[in-house]
């Protein structure tokens, strides 16, 4: 394959004046409910699975160096009242003894910092010496030991067990992972839409992939979630077509359709590596790749922040020049597309940068969205056909 000659005056590169009214993109109220319910089910299943793991997990006991719990001087240096030294303290589970703090290492000290209920940022500010690997100022370090034990005494009021904070932090981690989960599953749904569209246009067009293609019987968000968690290498990162064009599903843009301006890609992995090498350098990228389209996939299910998400997407793609820029998202209801009571539509200053807008729910099609909205699915097929040169 030789170099691709790019016609910069082609109407393919002209902004699409009809982007604000994409064919059949709006979801009905029932479809909106079904989409939200499907993603809510994934999130709740994720939380349930992680909580089951937490209930099974045994954090065990804090293991550290042996120290003298009867030395009044050392107790004073530790900021520990001798009357509070009980069997739990002697077992090393209640206080950070000054000798153990100096000799136990950063990992051991972290066990007690985790009992404070503080975030990592707060720990870095309040107990920088205890968090650090090396002890730079012994006096300041000893003072932090005393403050830590005083803090733990205050936390234990009303018979509260500070180890409960560990479970709390784990639950916070579950929440954080859940926030990213819808994006991960939504990106997989967008990849399914592209794979199905390419296969429908030309069943022999797919030549190679990085990441295992989702089986035909795995389509709903719940099925996709369980599929992704069921094995390795199940995230589709790259599709290579028989004509040399490639689609990379990357973090910088959710979909990038391009081909090499030099030698054809040897494999999907080769396309991914070449893309990764230039993705953050627009000038170098334009010298090595011809991009046919870049797009964002958004799965916001809260109508209150949809315009914020769409505006963010437009700002993320606005630096791409002479390339189709598409948005694939749900929710997209008639109010958003046509104005509704608030009069807020897709047709605003930020979003005029998009040349195509697709409804993720319709194009994913796990619940018959393609057949319910054939005009929109055909609209997506026409764009994929052009971008992929099929």
N, C-alpha and C positions, 0 to 999 in steps of 0.2 A: 504493500500500500504506500503510495507516495504522499507528499505533503498535501494537506487540505487547503484549498484556496478559499478564503473567507470573503464573501461579498458583504462588506460593511453597509452597503446601501439596501440590502435585502429587506423586504417588508417583514421578514421573520424577526428582525431586530427592532422593529418599531413598536412602541408602547401600544398595548391593546386597549382601545377605548371602551370595549365592552366588558372589561374585567369585573366591573362592579356588579354586573348582572350575569354571573356564570350560569350556564344552562342547567336548570334543575338542581341547583346546589342546596336550596333550602330544605331543612328537615321539618316535618310536621311535628306537632306537639307530642304525638305518640312516639315518633322516632327520637325526639330529644329525650323523652323519658327512658326509652329503651337503651339509648347510648349511655346516659348517666348511670342507669342501673347496672349495665354491664361492667362499667369501669369501677363503680362502687363495690361490686361483688369481688372484683380482683383485689382491690385494696383491703377489703375485710378479710378475704382468704389469706392474704399475705400477713396481716396482723395476727390472725388466728394461728397460722403456722409458726410464726416466730414466738408467740406467747406459749405455745405448746413446748417449744424448744427450751424456753426460759424455765418453765415449770419442771422440766426434767433435769436441767443443768444443776450441778452441785458445785458451788464456788469454793467449797472446802474452807480450810483455815489459813490464816496468815502464818507463814513459816519464816522465821528469822533467827538471828544469833541468840545464844543464851546470855542472859544478863542477870545482875544481882538486883532483885526487887526489894531487898531489905536495907540497902545502903541509903540512908537519909540524905546524904549529900547528892548522890546521883539522882534521887527522886526530886530534890529541889531544883537541880539543874535541868531536869526534864519538865518542871512545872507541874508535877504530880503530887497531890495530897496523899500522904501515906494512908489515911483512913479510907481512901478509895481503891487501894490495892487489894483486890480480891482474887479468886482463883482464875477468873477470866483475864485479869490483867497479868497475872503471873504466867499464864499460858501465851502471853504475847498478842492477845486479840483485842485489847482495850485501849492501850496507850502506846505511843512511840517513845520508847526509852532512849535516853540520850546516847548511851553506848551503842545500842542497836541502830540508831539513826546514823552514827558516824561509820559503823562497820558493816551495816546490812546492804548497802548499795542502793542505787536509784530505784530499781524495780521493787525492792522491799518497801522503800519509803512511799512509793506510789500507792501501795495497798492502803496506807493510812490516809493519803490525800484523797483517795476515792471515797472515803467515809465522810468527807466534809460536806458533800452535796454541792460543791462548787463546780463551775464549768472550767474547762482547760484554760480559758483566758483569765478567769478570776484566780485560778491557782498560780498561773505565771506571774500575776501581779502581786498577790498576797504572800505566796510562799515560793519565790524564785529559787532560793537556795535548796530547799527540799526537793524541788522538781528537777534541778540540774543534775547532770551525771557526776560532775566533779565539785568538790567542796572548796570554794575559793576564799571565803571569809568565815573561819570557824566560829567567831563570836556571833556574827549575824545569823549563822546557821543554827547555833544553839538557841538563839532568841526565837527563831522560827519554830523550833521544836516545842518550846514552851507555849507559844501562841497556838500552835496546832492542838496540843493537848487541852488547852483551855477551851478552844473552839469545840472539841469533841465532848467535853464536859457539858457545855451549854446545849449541844445537840441532843444529848442523852436525857435531858429533862423529860419528865413524865414517862420514863421507862422506854423511850424511843430507841430502837436499834439502828445505828447509823449504817449498818450493812444494807438496810432497805434502799439506801441511795444507789447502790449498785444496780439493783433491779430497775430503779427509776431511770438511770442513765441508759440501760439497755433498752428500755421502752422508748426513750427519746430517740435512740438509734433506729428503732423500728419505725418510728414516725418519720424520721428523716429519709430512710430508705423508701418508705411508702410514697413520699413526695415525688421521688424520681421514678417510681414504678410505672405510673401511667404514661410517662414519656417513653419509657423503654418498651412497654407493650404497644403503645401507639406507633412507635417507629417500626416495630415488627409488622403491625397491620399495614402500614404504608408500603413496606417491602413486599408484603403479600399482594397488595394491589398492583404493584409494578410487575411482579412475576406473573400474575394471572393475566394482566393486560398484554404483556409481551407474548405469552404462550397462546393467547387467543388470536393475536395478530399473525404470529408465525410460530408454530409449535416447535420448530427446529432452531429458533434464533438464539436460545440460551446455550452458551458453549462451556461456561465454567463459573464457579462461584467461590468466594471465601465465606465460609459459614454454610451450614447444612440448610438446604431449602426446606421450608415448613411443609410437612406432608399435607395432601389435599383434605384429609379428614380433620386437620387441626386448623380451625378458623376463628372461633369466637375468642374474645379477650381472655376468658377463663382458660380455655384450651391452650391458647398461646402462652399465657403465664405459666401453666403447668409444664408445657413443652420446653420453654426456655430454662426452667429450673430442673428439668429431667436429665440433662446431659451437657457435655461440653461442646463448644464450637457450634452452637445453635443460633447465634446472632448473625444474621446475614449482613456482611460488611461490603461485599462487592459482587456485582454481576458482570460477567464479560459476555458480550454478544458475538455471534459468528462473524459479523461485519467489522469487528474491531472496536466498536464503541463499548464504553463501560459505564456502569452506574455504581457510585460509591455512596454508601450510607454512613456519613461521618458526623463527628460532633460539631464541627464548625458550621456545616450546613447539613441538613438532614438528608438531602439527596443531591448528588452532583452527576450530571450526565455529560460525558466528554469522550474525546478520542485523542490519540497521540498525534502530534504534528511531525513526528519522526518515524521510528520503526513501530510496527504494530505491537501491541502488548502480547507478551509470550503466554501470559496466564492472568487469571483474575488477581492473583497475589502480586504479580508484576504491576498491574494497573493500580492496585491499592498502594504499593510502595512508591510508585512514581507520583501518584497524587499526593501522598503524605509528604513527599520531599519538597513540594512547591506550594502546598495549600495556603501557607501564611505569607507568600510572596506573590502578589498579584502580577507584577511585571514578569517574573520568571515563569509563573504559571501560564501566562498568555503566550510565552515563547515556546512552551513545550506541549501545551494542551489546547485543544479547541473545545470550549465548553458550550454545550447546546442548551443547557438549563441548569439552574440551581434552585433549590426549594427548601422551605421550612415546613415541618410537621408539628402541629400544636394540638394538644388534647385537653385543653382547659374545659372543665365541666361546670364551672361557675359563671353564669351569664354576666355577673357583675364585673369580672375582670377580662372578658373576652377582648375588648378593644385594646386593653393594655397589652395582652399577649400578641395581638395582631400588629400593633405598633412596634413592639419589640422585634417581631419577625421582619418587618419591613426595614428597620434600621440595621438588622443583621445582614440583609441582602443588598442594601442600597449601593455598596461599593462595586458590585459586579456590573461590568460595562458590556453593552451589546450582547446580552445574554437574557434569555427568557427567565423570569423570576416568578416562581409559583408559590402559592400558599395552599397547604392541604391541612384542613382542620375541621373539627367539630367541637363545639356546637356552631352551627350556622342555621339559624332559624329565619323566618321571613322578616321579623323585626330588624334583625341585624343587616340583612341584605337590602331591605326596602325602607328602613327608617323607623317604623313603629312609632310609639308615643313619644319617645325621646328624640326622634329624628336623627339618631346616630347610625350611619350606614358605613359600609365598606368604602364608600367614595369620599375619603378624606385625604389630606395632604400626604400623610405617611404612606397610605396604602395604594396610592396611584403608582407606586413603584412595582407593584405586582402586575404581571401580564396575564396570569391565570390564577383562578381560585377554585379549589376542589373541596368537596365535602368528604372528609376522611371516612365517615360512617358509610356513605353511599359506595365509595370506591373499594373499601375493605370488603363489604358485601357479605359478611358472615350470616346475616339474618335476612337475606333476600333483597338488600338495598339496591343492588344493580338492576334487578328485574323490576323493582318498584319505581326506579328512577332511570329508565333506559336512556333518556336524553343526556343525563349527566354522565353515565357510564360511557356512552359513545363519545361524548365531548372529551373525556379523559383518554379514551382509546386513540382518538385523532391526535391529541397532543403527544402521547407516548410514541405513536407511530412516526411522527415527524422528528421528535427529539432523538429517537433511537435509530432513525434511518431504515425503518422496516417497510 
